[in-house]
């Protein structure tokens, strides 16, 4: 985790729509319904790294990725974001 830089978590939410209902999404970890502007997008995926298995399947396969959204509590718990300790 030393190579990755985590973004700081701050509660400065900004709404994405002027009027009407905000778009709600489900948290990909706990399933809670959260407004989309409060979530943190996370790209999850995997790829085959074993060279022998790659040869058997035949050539390069694209990484299988999906975009999920994490609610603020899951993002803090899973170290996707961290609290800004410099703020007073």
C-alpha positions as CSV (number, residue, x, y, z in Angstrom):
1,X,0.0,0.0,0.0
2,X,3.1,2.2,0.1
3,X,2.8,3.0,-3.6
4,X,-0.8,4.0,-3.6
5,X,-1.9,7.5,-2.5
6,X,-5.2,7.7,-0.8
7,X,-7.3,10.7,-1.0
8,X,-8.3,12.6,2.1
9,X,-11.9,12.4,3.2
10,X,-13.7,15.7,3.7
11,X,-17.3,16.4,4.2
12,X,-17.7,19.1,1.6
13,X,-20.5,17.4,-0.4
14,X,-21.7,19.2,-3.4
15,X,-25.0,18.3,-5.0
16,X,-25.0,17.2,-8.6
17,X,-28.5,18.2,-9.6
18,X,-30.3,21.5,-9.3
19,X,-33.8,20.2,-8.7
20,X,-35.6,17.0,-8.1
21,X,-34.3,13.7,-6.7
22,X,-30.7,12.9,-6.4
23,X,-29.5,9.7,-8.0
24,X,-29.2,6.9,-5.4
25,X,-26.8,4.0,-5.7
26,X,-26.2,0.9,-3.6
27,X,-22.9,0.6,-1.8
28,X,-20.9,-2.3,-3.4
29,X,-19.7,-3.5,0.0
30,X,-22.6,-3.1,2.5
31,X,-25.6,-2.6,0.2
32,X,-26.7,0.6,1.8
33,X,-28.6,3.1,-0.4
34,X,-26.6,6.3,-0.6
35,X,-26.9,9.5,-2.8
36,X,-24.4,9.2,-5.6
37,X,-22.7,12.5,-4.8
38,X,-21.7,11.1,-1.4
39,X,-20.0,7.9,-2.7
40,X,-16.5,7.1,-3.7
41,X,-16.1,5.2,-7.0
42,X,-13.9,2.2,-6.9
43,X,-12.8,0.1,-9.9
44,X,-12.6,-3.5,-9.1
45,X,-11.2,-6.1,-11.4
46,X,-8.8,-9.0,-12.0
47,X,-6.6,-10.3,-14.8
48,X,-4.8,-13.6,-15.4
49,X,-1.1,-13.2,-14.5
50,X,0.0,-16.9,-14.8
51,X,1.9,-17.2,-18.1
52,X,1.2,-20.9,-18.6
53,X,-2.5,-20.3,-18.1
54,X,-2.5,-17.4,-20.6
55,X,-0.9,-19.6,-23.2
56,X,-3.5,-22.3,-22.7
57,X,-6.4,-19.9,-23.1
58,X,-4.7,-18.2,-26.1
59,X,-3.3,-14.7,-26.1
60,X,-4.0,-11.6,-24.2
61,X,-7.3,-11.3,-22.4
62,X,-8.6,-7.9,-21.3
63,X,-8.8,-7.2,-17.6
64,X,-12.3,-7.8,-16.4
65,X,-13.3,-4.6,-14.5
66,X,-16.4,-3.2,-12.9
67,X,-17.1,0.2,-11.3
68,X,-18.7,0.0,-7.8
69,X,-19.5,2.8,-5.4
70,X,-18.5,2.8,-1.7
71,X,-20.4,4.7,1.0
72,X,-18.3,6.9,3.2
73,X,-18.2,4.5,6.2
74,X,-17.1,1.5,4.0
75,X,-14.6,3.8,2.2
76,X,-13.0,4.7,5.6
77,X,-13.1,1.1,6.9
78,X,-11.5,-0.3,3.7
79,X,-8.8,2.4,3.5
80,X,-10.1,3.8,0.2
81,X,-10.0,7.2,1.8
82,X,-8.6,8.4,5.1
83,X,-9.5,11.3,7.5
84,X,-7.6,14.5,7.0
85,X,-5.8,14.8,10.4
86,X,-4.3,18.2,9.6
87,X,-7.7,19.9,9.8
88,X,-8.6,21.3,13.1
